[in-house]
Amino acid sequence: MGAVNWPRTIASGFGTGYCPIAPGTAGSLAALAIGVPLLWASPWLLAAAATAAAFGGLWAVRAAEAKGDPGWIVVDEFAGQWIAMLGLGSIDPSGLLAAFALFRLFDIWKPGPVGWADRWHTPAGVIADDAIAGALAAGLLLAARAAYPGLLG
């Protein structure tokens, strides 16, 4: 058995990116599952994990020497999903569903600055478009919580 290729392992979200159907969604779901206990422990811990995923992902994508943004790279989904979850005030099923749905919507639709970063076609663009999509989702969640207290937990 050969040595572990750490850049590919990290870039693939520890293998979730190899899901044969919708690898980005699989990566986002895995990130959501990991993010719940992180958020429960502390929003600061979740923010630290998102930062580590973004910077560690940037290193991994560069080191894996991937061309463009192949579907198996999902570490960016981890960073973006965790950023989106920072817009939640508590762990509530409706809030988690909203964070997941909004992040995936912005990641797939690529409005404005998300599409701008995606067009970089560089490792930084791979990470940045999802980080921006997560920030947009978090912003909407914060706005919804401010306008409708108790709506999302």
N, C-alpha and C positions, 0 to 999 in steps of 0.2 A: 504494500500500500504506500502511495506517494505522500509527500509532505502536503500539508494544507496550504492552499493558495489563499492567504489572508485577504489580499485586496479583493478578489472575486467573492470570497465568503462574506465580507462586510458589505460590498457593493450590492450583493444579491439579497441583503437582509437575512443573512444566515440561512439562505436557501429558499426563502419564500418567493423570490423572484423567478424561480424555476417552475412555478405553478403553471400548468399548461393552458389554463383559462384565466384571463384577466389578472396577470401577475401584479399590476399596479394596485388593483383592488385587494388582492391577497396580501400584499405588503401593507396596505393601509389598515386592513383588519387585524393583522398581527401587531402593528404599531398601536392600534386602539387597545388591544388586549394587554399589551405591556404597559401602555400609558395609564390605564386605570389605577393600578396600584402606585405608580409614580405620583400621579395627581393626588391620590388619597393621602400619600405620605406628605407631600408638599408641592405646591405649584412651582416652587424654586427648583425642586429636584426634577420635575418634568421639563422646566426651562433648561436646566443643565443638560439633560438627556438630549433635548432637541438641538442644543448647541453642539454637543459632542457628535450627534448624528450628522449634522451639517458639515462640520470641519473634518470629522473622520471619514465621512462619505466623499468629500472633495478629494482627500488623499487617496481613498480606495478607488474611486473612479479614474483618477489619473494613473495610479499604479497598475490598475487592471488593463490599461491601454485600450479601453473600449472606444469604438468609433461611434460618434453621435450619442444617442440615448437609447440603447437597446432595451427591450422590454424586461430583461432579467435584472436590470439595475433598479432596485427599489429602496435603497437606503434613503433616497430623496423623499420617498413617500413616508418613511418613518419620521424624518425631520419635519416635513410639512404637516403630517397628521398631529404630531405632538404640539406644534405651534398652534394649530387650530384648536386643540383641546385647552390651551391656555385661556381661551375666551369663556370657559365654563366656570361657574361659581362653585359648583359641587358636582359630585358624581351622581348623575340622574340619567335613566335610560333615554328620556326624550332629548336631553342635552347631548349625550354621546351620539345618538342617531343624527342629530342636527350637525354636530361637528364633523362626523364622518361624511354625511351627504354633501355639506357645503364644501368641504375640502375636495372631495372627488369631483363635484361639479366644476369648481374653479380649475382643478388640475386638468380635466378633460376639455372644457370649453376654452380655456386659456384667454380670458379677457384681458385687454390692456397690458398692464405691466407683466402679467404672467406670460403672455405670448411674446412680449419683447425679450424677456430673459430666455425663453425657450429657443428663440431664433439665434442665440449666441453660438449654439452648436459646439460648446466647450464643456469641460467638466464643471466649471463654475455655473454655466447655464443649466446644466442638469440639476444641480442643487438649488439654484436661485429660483427657478420657476415654481418649484414645489414650496419653497420657503415663502415666496410671495403669495401663492395660493392659500397656504396655511394662515398667513397674516390677514388676508382678506376675509377668510372664514372666521378667524378669531374676532376681527373687527365687527363683523355682522352679529356674531353671538353676543359680544359686549353691548352693542347697540340694542339688540332685542331684549337683553336682560335689563337695560336701563329703561327702555320704553314700557316693558311689561314685566315688572318684578314677579318672580315666582314661576314664570313661563317655562324656564329651562332648569328647574331644580332649585 
